[in-house]
Every structure is written in C-alpha cells, then in structure tokens.
Amino acid sequence: MLGLAAFAAIFIFTYQAYKAANEYGRNAPLWAGLMFCVGFGLQVVFPLLVGIIVGLVLAMGGASAAEIQTVLNGYGLVLTLLFVVSSIVGMYLILRYLGTVPEDDIDNTTPPPPSDFNIG
C-alpha cells in the first residue's frame, strides 16, 4: 500500500510542478520531467540498483540464492522507506523552488521621485 501511495505521489507532484512552472513562466515540460525523474529514480531505479549490487556482492562472496533473498528481504523495508522518504523530500524541495518568483520577474526600476508639494 505504501508503494502505491508513493508511486501516486510521483504523478501528483509532477502535475503540481507543471502547474507551478507554467504559472511563473518557467519551462513547464522540463520541470515536470525533472520532477518525474527525481521521483521515479529515487523510488524505483536506485533501489533496484542497490539490490542488484548487494546481490552481486553476496553472490561473489559465495552466498547461496536463499541467503541472498533473505538478506534482501530483511533490508527491503528499510531501503524502501529510506528511498520513498528521500523521493518525497526531493520532490518537495523542487516544488518549493518552483513556487518562488524568478529573479527576472522582480521589478528593479527605481521608484519615482517624490511629489513636489510646494505650490507657491
């Protein structure tokens, strides 16, 4: 259930990133793609790579398939939680950045001179 909710969060954050980037005049498809890559990468790609690397290291050390499966299942929940939390934090930070006004939109002109109230 956690995996499904975390995977749904990728699409929700991606949609919000597209809206926020579009609202502030940034490249919305690029930011939405970056958001999807961060979410999918941290929730799917990195855990898969960690599992493959740990499995290969254990296999080269002489562990049997049952031992490798036991080790990966034992640390699977911890790794899943670690990567899901890091994914949510990473996507939140991107969304927070997109919510700020870009520097280009700030009006840096000088204020008008004060009015002259001396009429006579």
Backbone as XML, in Angstrom:
<?xml version="1.0"?>
<chain id="A" units="angstrom">
  <residue number="1" name="MET">
    <atom name="N" x="0.819" y="-1.193" z="0.000"/>
    <atom name="CA" x="0.000" y="0.000" z="0.000"/>
    <atom name="C" x="0.865" y="1.260" z="0.000"/>
  </residue>
  <residue number="2" name="LEU">
    <atom name="N" x="1.975" y="1.203" z="0.737"/>
    <atom name="CA" x="2.876" y="2.355" z="0.780"/>
    <atom name="C" x="3.477" y="2.622" z="-0.594"/>
  </residue>
  <residue number="3" name="GLY">
    <atom name="N" x="3.845" y="1.552" z="-1.279"/>
    <atom name="CA" x="4.440" y="1.706" z="-2.601"/>
    <atom name="C" x="3.483" y="2.334" z="-3.596"/>
  </residue>
  <residue number="4" name="LEU">
    <atom name="N" x="2.209" y="1.959" z="-3.520"/>
    <atom name="CA" x="1.206" y="2.512" z="-4.423"/>
    <atom name="C" x="0.969" y="3.996" z="-4.132"/>
  </residue>
  <residue number="5" name="ALA">
    <atom name="N" x="0.891" y="4.344" z="-2.858"/>
    <atom name="CA" x="0.703" y="5.753" z="-2.488"/>
    <atom name="C" x="1.921" y="6.584" z="-2.873"/>
  </residue>
  <residue number="6" name="ALA">
    <atom name="N" x="3.099" y="6.026" z="-2.684"/>
    <atom name="CA" x="4.320" y="6.751" z="-3.042"/>
    <atom name="C" x="4.429" y="6.914" z="-4.552"/>
  </residue>
  <residue number="7" name="PHE">
    <atom name="N" x="4.001" y="5.898" z="-5.299"/>
    <atom name="CA" x="4.047" y="5.986" z="-6.757"/>
    <atom name="C" x="3.017" y="7.001" z="-7.254"/>
  </residue>
  <residue number="8" name="ALA">
    <atom name="N" x="1.853" y="7.059" z="-6.608"/>
    <atom name="CA" x="0.846" y="8.062" z="-6.969"/>
    <atom name="C" x="1.363" y="9.464" z="-6.666"/>
  </residue>
  <residue number="9" name="ALA">
    <atom name="N" x="2.166" y="9.596" z="-5.610"/>
    <atom name="CA" x="2.729" y="10.905" z="-5.250"/>
    <atom name="C" x="3.631" y="11.436" z="-6.354"/>
  </residue>
  <residue number="10" name="ILE">
    <atom name="N" x="4.291" y="10.549" z="-7.083"/>
    <atom name="CA" x="5.133" y="10.990" z="-8.197"/>
    <atom name="C" x="4.301" y="11.759" z="-9.212"/>
  </residue>
  <residue number="11" name="PHE">
    <atom name="N" x="3.158" y="11.206" z="-9.572"/>
    <atom name="CA" x="2.312" y="11.851" z="-10.579"/>
    <atom name="C" x="1.661" y="13.122" z="-10.046"/>
  </residue>
  <residue number="12" name="ILE">
    <atom name="N" x="1.292" y="13.136" z="-8.776"/>
    <atom name="CA" x="0.701" y="14.342" z="-8.180"/>
    <atom name="C" x="1.735" y="15.462" z="-8.134"/>
  </residue>
  <residue number="13" name="PHE">
    <atom name="N" x="2.942" y="15.155" z="-7.676"/>
    <atom name="CA" x="3.993" y="16.164" z="-7.624"/>
    <atom name="C" x="4.374" y="16.635" z="-9.031"/>
  </residue>
  <residue number="14" name="THR">
    <atom name="N" x="4.386" y="15.712" z="-9.992"/>
    <atom name="CA" x="4.722" y="16.096" z="-11.368"/>
    <atom name="C" x="3.693" y="17.069" z="-11.926"/>
  </residue>
  <residue number="15" name="TYR">
    <atom name="N" x="2.424" y="16.805" z="-11.679"/>
    <atom name="CA" x="1.362" y="17.708" z="-12.141"/>
    <atom name="C" x="1.481" y="19.075" z="-11.469"/>
  </residue>
  <residue number="16" name="GLN">
    <atom name="N" x="1.745" y="19.085" z="-10.172"/>
    <atom name="CA" x="1.891" y="20.348" z="-9.456"/>
    <atom name="C" x="3.121" y="21.115" z="-9.942"/>
  </residue>
  <residue number="17" name="ALA">
    <atom name="N" x="4.182" y="20.407" z="-10.272"/>
    <atom name="CA" x="5.383" y="21.062" z="-10.792"/>
    <atom name="C" x="5.097" y="21.698" z="-12.143"/>
  </residue>
  <residue number="18" name="TYR">
    <atom name="N" x="4.339" y="20.999" z="-12.980"/>
    <atom name="CA" x="3.974" y="21.556" z="-14.282"/>
    <atom name="C" x="3.154" y="22.839" z="-14.113"/>
  </residue>
  <residue number="19" name="LYS">
    <atom name="N" x="2.181" y="22.796" z="-13.204"/>
    <atom name="CA" x="1.351" y="23.982" z="-12.970"/>
    <atom name="C" x="2.173" y="25.139" z="-12.413"/>
  </residue>
  <residue number="20" name="ALA">
    <atom name="N" x="3.034" y="24.873" z="-11.437"/>
    <atom name="CA" x="3.824" y="25.932" z="-10.822"/>
    <atom name="C" x="4.823" y="26.522" z="-11.816"/>
  </residue>
  <residue number="21" name="ALA">
    <atom name="N" x="5.469" y="25.684" z="-12.590"/>
    <atom name="CA" x="6.439" y="26.183" z="-13.564"/>
    <atom name="C" x="5.740" y="27.008" z="-14.638"/>
  </residue>
  <residue number="22" name="ASN">
    <atom name="N" x="4.595" y="26.558" z="-15.074"/>
    <atom name="CA" x="3.833" y="27.280" z="-16.088"/>
    <atom name="C" x="3.345" y="28.623" z="-15.553"/>
  </residue>
  <residue number="23" name="GLU">
    <atom name="N" x="2.967" y="28.653" z="-14.293"/>
    <atom name="CA" x="2.461" y="29.885" z="-13.673"/>
    <atom name="C" x="3.527" y="30.967" z="-13.582"/>
  </residue>
  <residue number="24" name="TYR">
    <atom name="N" x="4.747" y="30.569" z="-13.317"/>
    <atom name="CA" x="5.821" y="31.552" z="-13.156"/>
    <atom name="C" x="6.679" y="31.713" z="-14.405"/>
  </residue>
  <residue number="25" name="GLY">
    <atom name="N" x="6.226" y="31.190" z="-15.530"/>
    <atom name="CA" x="6.911" y="31.418" z="-16.792"/>
    <atom name="C" x="8.158" y="30.588" z="-16.996"/>
  </residue>
  <residue number="26" name="ARG">
    <atom name="N" x="8.281" y="29.498" z="-16.275"/>
    <atom name="CA" x="9.419" y="28.607" z="-16.483"/>
    <atom name="C" x="9.040" y="27.544" z="-17.507"/>
  </residue>
  <residue number="27" name="ASN">
    <atom name="N" x="10.005" y="26.760" z="-17.925"/>
    <atom name="CA" x="9.783" y="25.699" z="-18.900"/>
    <atom name="C" x="9.057" y="24.549" z="-18.203"/>
  </residue>
  <residue number="28" name="ALA">
    <atom name="N" x="7.738" y="24.510" z="-18.327"/>
    <atom name="CA" x="6.916" y="23.553" z="-17.589"/>
    <atom name="C" x="7.207" y="22.094" z="-17.947"/>
  </residue>
  <residue number="29" name="PRO">
    <atom name="N" x="7.325" y="21.725" z="-19.225"/>
    <atom name="CA" x="7.622" y="20.308" z="-19.514"/>
    <atom name="C" x="8.978" y="19.861" z="-18.968"/>
  </residue>
  <residue number="30" name="LEU">
    <atom name="N" x="9.957" y="20.746" z="-18.993"/>
    <atom name="CA" x="11.274" y="20.398" z="-18.465"/>
    <atom name="C" x="11.214" y="20.149" z="-16.956"/>
  </residue>
  <residue number="31" name="TRP">
    <atom name="N" x="10.551" y="21.031" z="-16.229"/>
    <atom name="CA" x="10.453" y="20.888" z="-14.778"/>
    <atom name="C" x="9.605" y="19.685" z="-14.395"/>
  </residue>
  <residue number="32" name="ALA">
    <atom name="N" x="8.545" y="19.423" z="-15.154"/>
    <atom name="CA" x="7.725" y="18.243" z="-14.878"/>
    <atom name="C" x="8.538" y="16.973" z="-15.140"/>
  </residue>
  <residue number="33" name="GLY">
    <atom name="N" x="9.330" y="16.970" z="-16.197"/>
    <atom name="CA" x="10.196" y="15.822" z="-16.479"/>
    <atom name="C" x="11.235" y="15.612" z="-15.404"/>
  </residue>
  <residue number="34" name="LEU">
    <atom name="N" x="11.825" y="16.704" z="-14.928"/>
    <atom name="CA" x="12.802" y="16.607" z="-13.846"/>
    <atom name="C" x="12.157" y="16.056" z="-12.584"/>
  </residue>
  <residue number="35" name="MET">
    <atom name="N" x="10.953" y="16.528" z="-12.291"/>
    <atom name="CA" x="10.242" y="16.052" z="-11.106"/>
    <atom name="C" x="9.958" y="14.553" z="-11.222"/>
  </residue>
  <residue number="36" name="PHE">
    <atom name="N" x="9.513" y="14.115" z="-12.401"/>
    <atom name="CA" x="9.231" y="12.696" z="-12.594"/>
    <atom name="C" x="10.509" y="11.872" z="-12.461"/>
  </residue>
  <residue number="37" name="CYS">
    <atom name="N" x="11.610" y="12.364" z="-13.027"/>
    <atom name="CA" x="12.881" y="11.634" z="-12.941"/>
    <atom name="C" x="13.370" y="11.512" z="-11.510"/>
  </residue>
  <residue number="38" name="VAL">
    <atom name="N" x="13.224" y="12.567" z="-10.729"/>
    <atom name="CA" x="13.637" y="12.511" z="-9.323"/>
    <atom name="C" x="12.775" y="11.507" z="-8.569"/>
  </residue>
  <residue number="39" name="GLY">
    <atom name="N" x="11.475" y="11.595" z="-8.734"/>
    <atom name="CA" x="10.581" y="10.689" z="-8.023"/>
    <atom name="C" x="10.762" y="9.240" z="-8.438"/>
  </residue>
  <residue number="40" name="PHE">
    <atom name="N" x="10.735" y="8.978" z="-9.741"/>
    <atom name="CA" x="10.862" y="7.610" z="-10.244"/>
    <atom name="C" x="12.261" y="7.068" z="-9.976"/>
  </residue>
  <residue number="41" name="GLY">
    <atom name="N" x="13.262" y="7.919" z="-10.136"/>
    <atom name="CA" x="14.634" y="7.478" z="-9.909"/>
    <atom name="C" x="14.891" y="7.069" z="-8.478"/>
  </residue>
  <residue number="42" name="LEU">
    <atom name="N" x="14.390" y="7.871" z="-7.542"/>
    <atom name="CA" x="14.636" y="7.563" z="-6.134"/>
    <atom name="C" x="13.732" y="6.459" z="-5.601"/>
  </residue>
  <residue number="43" name="GLN">
    <atom name="N" x="12.592" y="6.225" z="-6.228"/>
    <atom name="CA" x="11.698" y="5.177" z="-5.733"/>
    <atom name="C" x="11.855" y="3.849" z="-6.447"/>
  </residue>
  <residue number="44" name="VAL">
    <atom name="N" x="12.319" y="3.861" z="-7.682"/>
    <atom name="CA" x="12.384" y="2.620" z="-8.453"/>
    <atom name="C" x="13.813" y="2.294" z="-8.883"/>
  </residue>
  <residue number="45" name="VAL">
    <atom name="N" x="14.480" y="3.235" z="-9.532"/>
    <atom name="CA" x="15.773" y="2.946" z="-10.146"/>
    <atom name="C" x="16.861" y="2.707" z="-9.095"/>
  </residue>
  <residue number="46" name="PHE">
    <atom name="N" x="17.012" y="3.623" z="-8.138"/>
    <atom name="CA" x="18.077" y="3.457" z="-7.138"/>
    <atom name="C" x="17.879" y="2.208" z="-6.275"/>
  </residue>
  <residue number="47" name="PRO">
    <atom name="N" x="16.670" y="1.917" z="-5.783"/>
    <atom name="CA" x="16.525" y="0.668" z="-5.020"/>
    <atom name="C" x="16.846" y="-0.577" z="-5.852"/>
  </residue>
  <residue number="48" name="LEU">
    <atom name="N" x="16.471" y="-0.548" z="-7.116"/>
    <atom name="CA" x="16.785" y="-1.680" z="-7.985"/>
    <atom name="C" x="18.303" y="-1.837" z="-8.136"/>
  </residue>
  <residue number="49" name="LEU">
    <atom name="N" x="19.007" y="-0.723" z="-8.350"/>
    <atom name="CA" x="20.465" y="-0.778" z="-8.476"/>
    <atom name="C" x="21.118" y="-1.247" z="-7.181"/>
  </residue>
  <residue number="50" name="VAL">
    <atom name="N" x="20.616" y="-0.769" z="-6.041"/>
    <atom name="CA" x="21.176" y="-1.198" z="-4.755"/>
    <atom name="C" x="20.957" y="-2.695" z="-4.574"/>
  </residue>
  <residue number="51" name="GLY">
    <atom name="N" x="19.779" y="-3.191" z="-4.919"/>
    <atom name="CA" x="19.507" y="-4.625" z="-4.804"/>
    <atom name="C" x="20.398" y="-5.454" z="-5.701"/>
  </residue>
  <residue number="52" name="ILE">
    <atom name="N" x="20.614" y="-4.983" z="-6.919"/>
    <atom name="CA" x="21.488" y="-5.716" z="-7.841"/>
    <atom name="C" x="22.917" y="-5.732" z="-7.327"/>
  </residue>
  <residue number="53" name="ILE">
    <atom name="N" x="23.398" y="-4.598" z="-6.858"/>
    <atom name="CA" x="24.779" y="-4.516" z="-6.360"/>
    <atom name="C" x="24.965" y="-5.397" z="-5.128"/>
  </residue>
  <residue number="54" name="VAL">
    <atom name="N" x="24.016" y="-5.332" z="-4.178"/>
    <atom name="CA" x="24.122" y="-6.165" z="-2.977"/>
    <atom name="C" x="24.053" y="-7.640" z="-3.357"/>
  </residue>
  <residue number="55" name="GLY">
    <atom name="N" x="23.166" y="-7.990" z="-4.285"/>
    <atom name="CA" x="23.070" y="-9.378" z="-4.724"/>
    <atom name="C" x="24.342" y="-9.873" z="-5.386"/>
  </residue>
  <residue number="56" name="LEU">
    <atom name="N" x="24.937" y="-9.026" z="-6.220"/>
    <atom name="CA" x="26.187" y="-9.415" z="-6.874"/>
    <atom name="C" x="27.331" y="-9.567" z="-5.876"/>
  </residue>
  <residue number="57" name="VAL">
    <atom name="N" x="27.405" y="-8.657" z="-4.917"/>
    <atom name="CA" x="28.471" y="-8.740" z="-3.906"/>
    <atom name="C" x="28.313" y="-10.006" z="-3.076"/>
  </residue>
  <residue number="58" name="LEU">
    <atom name="N" x="27.071" y="-10.311" z="-2.685"/>
    <atom name="CA" x="26.847" y="-11.527" z="-1.906"/>
    <atom name="C" x="27.117" y="-12.777" z="-2.744"/>
  </residue>
  <residue number="59" name="ALA">
    <atom name="N" x="26.742" y="-12.749" z="-4.021"/>
    <atom name="CA" x="26.972" y="-13.908" z="-4.890"/>
    <atom name="C" x="28.464" y="-14.136" z="-5.109"/>
  </residue>
  <residue number="60" name="MET">
    <atom name="N" x="29.218" y="-13.054" z="-5.265"/>
    <atom name="CA" x="30.667" y="-13.211" z="-5.433"/>
    <atom name="C" x="31.321" y="-13.657" z="-4.135"/>
  </residue>
  <residue number="61" name="GLY">
    <atom name="N" x="30.676" y="-13.406" z="-3.015"/>
    <atom name="CA" x="31.209" y="-13.859" z="-1.734"/>
    <atom name="C" x="30.868" y="-15.300" z="-1.433"/>
  </residue>
  <residue number="62" name="GLY">
    <atom name="N" x="30.090" y="-15.942" z="-2.290"/>
    <atom name="CA" x="29.793" y="-17.361" z="-2.105"/>
    <atom name="C" x="28.452" y="-17.636" z="-1.446"/>
  </residue>
  <residue number="63" name="ALA">
    <atom name="N" x="27.596" y="-16.643" z="-1.321"/>
    <atom name="CA" x="26.288" y="-16.849" z="-0.696"/>
    <atom name="C" x="25.359" y="-17.580" z="-1.666"/>
  </residue>
  <residue number="64" name="SER">
    <atom name="N" x="24.489" y="-18.388" z="-1.097"/>
    <atom name="CA" x="23.527" y="-19.102" z="-1.936"/>
    <atom name="C" x="22.366" y="-18.168" z="-2.290"/>
  </residue>
  <residue number="65" name="ALA">
    <atom name="N" x="21.528" y="-18.615" z="-3.210"/>
    <atom name="CA" x="20.390" y="-17.797" z="-3.638"/>
    <atom name="C" x="19.426" y="-17.553" z="-2.484"/>
  </residue>
  <residue number="66" name="ALA">
    <atom name="N" x="19.246" y="-18.545" z="-1.618"/>
    <atom name="CA" x="18.344" y="-18.389" z="-0.475"/>
    <atom name="C" x="18.895" y="-17.351" z="0.509"/>
  </residue>
  <residue number="67" name="GLU">
    <atom name="N" x="20.197" y="-17.365" z="0.721"/>
    <atom name="CA" x="20.810" y="-16.381" z="1.625"/>
    <atom name="C" x="20.693" y="-14.968" z="1.056"/>
  </residue>
  <residue number="68" name="ILE">
    <atom name="N" x="20.893" y="-14.830" z="-0.246"/>
    <atom name="CA" x="20.774" y="-13.516" z="-0.878"/>
    <atom name="C" x="19.351" y="-12.997" z="-0.750"/>
  </residue>
  <residue number="69" name="GLN">
    <atom name="N" x="18.390" y="-13.876" z="-0.975"/>
    <atom name="CA" x="16.986" y="-13.470" z="-0.868"/>
    <atom name="C" x="16.645" y="-13.085" z="0.567"/>
  </residue>
  <residue number="70" name="THR">
    <atom name="N" x="17.156" y="-13.788" z="1.539"/>
    <atom name="CA" x="16.901" y="-13.472" z="2.941"/>
    <atom name="C" x="17.478" y="-12.111" z="3.303"/>
  </residue>
  <residue number="71" name="VAL">
    <atom name="N" x="18.686" y="-11.842" z="2.855"/>
    <atom name="CA" x="19.326" y="-10.555" z="3.146"/>
    <atom name="C" x="18.557" y="-9.415" z="2.491"/>
  </residue>
  <residue number="72" name="LEU">
    <atom name="N" x="18.200" y="-9.593" z="1.218"/>
    <atom name="CA" x="17.476" y="-8.529" z="0.508"/>
    <atom name="C" x="16.093" y="-8.308" z="1.089"/>
  </residue>
  <residue number="73" name="ASN">
    <atom name="N" x="15.409" y="-9.359" z="1.498"/>
    <atom name="CA" x="14.096" y="-9.187" z="2.120"/>
    <atom name="C" x="14.210" y="-8.534" z="3.486"/>
  </residue>
  <residue number="74" name="GLY">
    <atom name="N" x="15.278" y="-8.830" z="4.208"/>
    <atom name="CA" x="15.461" y="-8.253" z="5.534"/>
    <atom name="C" x="15.658" y="-6.751" z="5.494"/>
  </residue>
  <residue number="75" name="TYR">
    <atom name="N" x="16.436" y="-6.282" z="4.536"/>
    <atom name="CA" x="16.699" y="-4.851" z="4.430"/>
    <atom name="C" x="15.765" y="-4.145" z="3.450"/>
  </residue>
  <residue number="76" name="GLY">
    <atom name="N" x="14.884" y="-4.890" z="2.830"/>
    <atom name="CA" x="13.995" y="-4.326" z="1.813"/>
    <atom name="C" x="13.084" y="-3.236" z="2.339"/>
  </residue>
  <residue number="77" name="LEU">
    <atom name="N" x="12.462" y="-3.461" z="3.496"/>
    <atom name="CA" x="11.542" y="-2.466" z="4.042"/>
    <atom name="C" x="12.277" y="-1.196" z="4.446"/>
  </residue>
  <residue number="78" name="VAL">
    <atom name="N" x="13.446" y="-1.350" z="5.046"/>
    <atom name="CA" x="14.224" y="-0.179" z="5.464"/>
    <atom name="C" x="14.646" y="0.636" z="4.241"/>
  </residue>
  <residue number="79" name="LEU">
    <atom name="N" x="15.122" y="-0.059" z="3.211"/>
    <atom name="CA" x="15.532" y="0.637" z="1.992"/>
    <atom name="C" x="14.345" y="1.286" z="1.300"/>
  </residue>
  <residue number="80" name="THR">
    <atom name="N" x="13.215" y="0.596" z="1.290"/>
    <atom name="CA" x="12.017" y="1.164" z="0.672"/>
    <atom name="C" x="11.614" y="2.442" z="1.378"/>
  </residue>
  <residue number="81" name="LEU">
    <atom name="N" x="11.563" y="2.418" z="2.686"/>
    <atom name="CA" x="11.207" y="3.628" z="3.436"/>
    <atom name="C" x="12.219" y="4.741" z="3.223"/>
  </residue>
  <residue number="82" name="LEU">
    <atom name="N" x="13.498" y="4.402" z="3.209"/>
    <atom name="CA" x="14.543" y="5.399" z="3.006"/>
    <atom name="C" x="14.406" y="6.069" z="1.646"/>
  </residue>
  <residue number="83" name="PHE">
    <atom name="N" x="14.206" y="5.289" z="0.612"/>
    <atom name="CA" x="14.120" y="5.849" z="-0.726"/>
    <atom name="C" x="12.796" y="6.578" z="-0.958"/>
  </residue>
  <residue number="84" name="VAL">
    <atom name="N" x="11.706" y="6.114" z="-0.366"/>
    <atom name="CA" x="10.427" y="6.819" z="-0.515"/>
    <atom name="C" x="10.498" y="8.169" z="0.179"/>
  </residue>
  <residue number="85" name="VAL">
    <atom name="N" x="11.050" y="8.197" z="1.380"/>
    <atom name="CA" x="11.167" y="9.476" z="2.104"/>
    <atom name="C" x="12.091" y="10.425" z="1.353"/>
  </residue>
  <residue number="86" name="SER">
    <atom name="N" x="13.216" y="9.927" z="0.848"/>
    <atom name="CA" x="14.123" y="10.807" z="0.109"/>
    <atom name="C" x="13.471" y="11.294" z="-1.185"/>
  </residue>
  <residue number="87" name="SER">
    <atom name="N" x="12.654" y="10.477" z="-1.802"/>
    <atom name="CA" x="11.945" y="10.888" z="-3.009"/>
    <atom name="C" x="10.949" y="12.001" z="-2.710"/>
  </residue>
  <residue number="88" name="ILE">
    <atom name="N" x="10.172" y="11.831" z="-1.653"/>
    <atom name="CA" x="9.179" y="12.852" z="-1.278"/>
    <atom name="C" x="9.884" y="14.150" z="-0.908"/>
  </residue>
  <residue number="89" name="VAL">
    <atom name="N" x="10.969" y="14.058" z="-0.163"/>
    <atom name="CA" x="11.714" y="15.266" z="0.220"/>
    <atom name="C" x="12.294" y="15.955" z="-1.012"/>
  </residue>
  <residue number="90" name="GLY">
    <atom name="N" x="12.879" y="15.193" z="-1.916"/>
    <atom name="CA" x="13.445" y="15.775" z="-3.135"/>
    <atom name="C" x="12.386" y="16.448" z="-3.991"/>
  </residue>
  <residue number="91" name="MET">
    <atom name="N" x="11.243" y="15.793" z="-4.146"/>
    <atom name="CA" x="10.171" y="16.381" z="-4.951"/>
    <atom name="C" x="9.586" y="17.614" z="-4.266"/>
  </residue>
  <residue number="92" name="TYR">
    <atom name="N" x="9.492" y="17.580" z="-2.932"/>
    <atom name="CA" x="9.005" y="18.743" z="-2.200"/>
    <atom name="C" x="9.946" y="19.932" z="-2.377"/>
  </residue>
  <residue number="93" name="LEU">
    <atom name="N" x="11.243" y="19.694" z="-2.330"/>
    <atom name="CA" x="12.201" y="20.784" z="-2.489"/>
    <atom name="C" x="12.134" y="21.399" z="-3.887"/>
  </residue>
  <residue number="94" name="ILE">
    <atom name="N" x="11.938" y="20.563" z="-4.907"/>
    <atom name="CA" x="11.783" y="21.094" z="-6.258"/>
    <atom name="C" x="10.511" y="21.921" z="-6.357"/>
  </residue>
  <residue number="95" name="LEU">
    <atom name="N" x="9.427" y="21.412" z="-5.780"/>
    <atom name="CA" x="8.158" y="22.140" z="-5.824"/>
    <atom name="C" x="8.249" y="23.443" z="-5.044"/>
  </residue>
  <residue number="96" name="ARG">
    <atom name="N" x="8.970" y="23.424" z="-3.960"/>
    <atom name="CA" x="9.169" y="24.651" z="-3.179"/>
    <atom name="C" x="9.966" y="25.678" z="-3.975"/>
  </residue>
  <residue number="97" name="TYR">
    <atom name="N" x="10.977" y="25.229" z="-4.701"/>
    <atom name="CA" x="11.755" y="26.133" z="-5.544"/>
    <atom name="C" x="10.880" y="26.721" z="-6.654"/>
  </residue>
  <residue number="98" name="LEU">
    <atom name="N" x="10.045" y="25.876" z="-7.249"/>
    <atom name="CA" x="9.182" y="26.353" z="-8.327"/>
    <atom name="C" x="8.138" y="27.342" z="-7.836"/>
  </residue>
  <residue number="99" name="GLY">
    <atom name="N" x="7.820" y="27.327" z="-6.562"/>
    <atom name="CA" x="6.840" y="28.250" z="-6.002"/>
    <atom name="C" x="7.381" y="29.640" z="-5.745"/>
  </residue>
  <residue number="100" name="THR">
    <atom name="N" x="8.676" y="29.834" z="-5.901"/>
    <atom name="CA" x="9.252" y="31.158" z="-5.697"/>
    <atom name="C" x="9.211" y="31.952" z="-6.990"/>
  </residue>
  <residue number="101" name="VAL">
    <atom name="N" x="9.144" y="33.252" z="-6.860"/>
    <atom name="CA" x="9.124" y="34.125" z="-8.035"/>
    <atom name="C" x="10.527" y="34.189" z="-8.614"/>
  </residue>
  <residue number="102" name="PRO">
    <atom name="N" x="10.684" y="33.971" z="-9.920"/>
    <atom name="CA" x="12.016" y="34.054" z="-10.528"/>
    <atom name="C" x="12.595" y="35.469" z="-10.398"/>
  </residue>
  <residue number="103" name="GLU">
    <atom name="N" x="13.901" y="35.546" z="-10.372"/>
    <atom name="CA" x="14.585" y="36.827" z="-10.220"/>
    <atom name="C" x="14.277" y="37.777" z="-11.373"/>
  </residue>
  <residue number="104" name="ASP">
    <atom name="N" x="14.012" y="37.250" z="-12.552"/>
    <atom name="CA" x="13.765" y="38.085" z="-13.721"/>
    <atom name="C" x="12.463" y="38.864" z="-13.598"/>
  </residue>
  <residue number="105" name="ASP">
    <atom name="N" x="11.507" y="38.341" z="-12.834"/>
    <atom name="CA" x="10.203" y="38.979" z="-12.738"/>
    <atom name="C" x="10.153" y="40.107" z="-11.709"/>
  </residue>
  <residue number="106" name="ILE">
    <atom name="N" x="11.182" y="40.239" z="-10.906"/>
    <atom name="CA" x="11.192" y="41.294" z="-9.892"/>
    <atom name="C" x="11.512" y="42.619" z="-10.572"/>
  </residue>
  <residue number="107" name="ASP">
    <atom name="N" x="10.702" y="43.622" z="-10.300"/>
    <atom name="CA" x="10.873" y="44.936" z="-10.918"/>
    <atom name="C" x="11.984" y="45.679" z="-10.188"/>
  </residue>
  <residue number="108" name="ASN">
    <atom name="N" x="13.107" y="45.879" z="-10.854"/>
    <atom name="CA" x="14.264" y="46.526" z="-10.248"/>
    <atom name="C" x="14.388" y="47.993" z="-10.656"/>
  </residue>
  <residue number="109" name="THR">
    <atom name="N" x="13.332" y="48.601" z="-11.129"/>
    <atom name="CA" x="13.408" y="50.007" z="-11.514"/>
    <atom name="C" x="13.416" y="50.873" z="-10.264"/>
  </residue>
  <residue number="110" name="THR">
    <atom name="N" x="13.938" y="52.056" z="-10.417"/>
    <atom name="CA" x="13.985" y="52.973" z="-9.284"/>
    <atom name="C" x="12.595" y="53.560" z="-9.059"/>
  </residue>
  <residue number="111" name="PRO">
    <atom name="N" x="12.282" y="53.892" z="-7.825"/>
    <atom name="CA" x="10.967" y="54.464" z="-7.562"/>
    <atom name="C" x="10.876" y="55.883" z="-8.141"/>
  </residue>
  <residue number="112" name="PRO">
    <atom name="N" x="9.674" y="56.362" z="-8.391"/>
    <atom name="CA" x="9.538" y="57.714" z="-8.925"/>
    <atom name="C" x="9.976" y="58.740" z="-7.884"/>
  </residue>
  <residue number="113" name="PRO">
    <atom name="N" x="10.394" y="59.917" z="-8.338"/>
    <atom name="CA" x="10.810" y="60.945" z="-7.380"/>
    <atom name="C" x="9.611" y="61.391" z="-6.541"/>
  </residue>
  <residue number="114" name="PRO">
    <atom name="N" x="9.886" y="61.902" z="-5.354"/>
    <atom name="CA" x="8.781" y="62.354" z="-4.502"/>
    <atom name="C" x="8.065" y="63.553" z="-5.120"/>
  </residue>
  <residue number="115" name="SER">
    <atom name="N" x="6.789" y="63.669" z="-4.781"/>
    <atom name="CA" x="5.990" y="64.790" z="-5.313"/>
    <atom name="C" x="6.446" y="66.103" z="-4.707"/>
  </residue>
  <residue number="116" name="ASP">
    <atom name="N" x="6.298" y="67.149" z="-5.501"/>
    <atom name="CA" x="6.646" y="68.488" z="-5.026"/>
    <atom name="C" x="5.362" y="69.173" z="-4.559"/>
  </residue>
  <residue number="117" name="PHE">
    <atom name="N" x="5.241" y="69.359" z="-3.248"/>
    <atom name="CA" x="4.021" y="69.937" z="-2.697"/>
    <atom name="C" x="4.145" y="71.444" z="-2.498"/>
  </residue>
  <residue number="118" name="ASN">
    <atom name="N" x="5.265" y="72.030" z="-2.864"/>
    <atom name="CA" x="5.449" y="73.487" z="-2.745"/>
    <atom name="C" x="4.826" y="74.157" z="-3.969"/>
  </residue>
  <residue number="119" name="ILE">
    <atom name="N" x="3.624" y="74.656" z="-3.822"/>
    <atom name="CA" x="2.910" y="75.229" z="-4.956"/>
    <atom name="C" x="3.224" y="76.720" z="-5.086"/>
  </residue>
  <residue number="120" name="GLY">
    <atom name="N" x="3.575" y="77.366" z="-4.167"/>
    <atom name="CA" x="3.687" y="78.787" z="-4.375"/>
    <atom name="C" x="4.881" y="79.379" z="-3.882"/>
  </residue>
</chain>
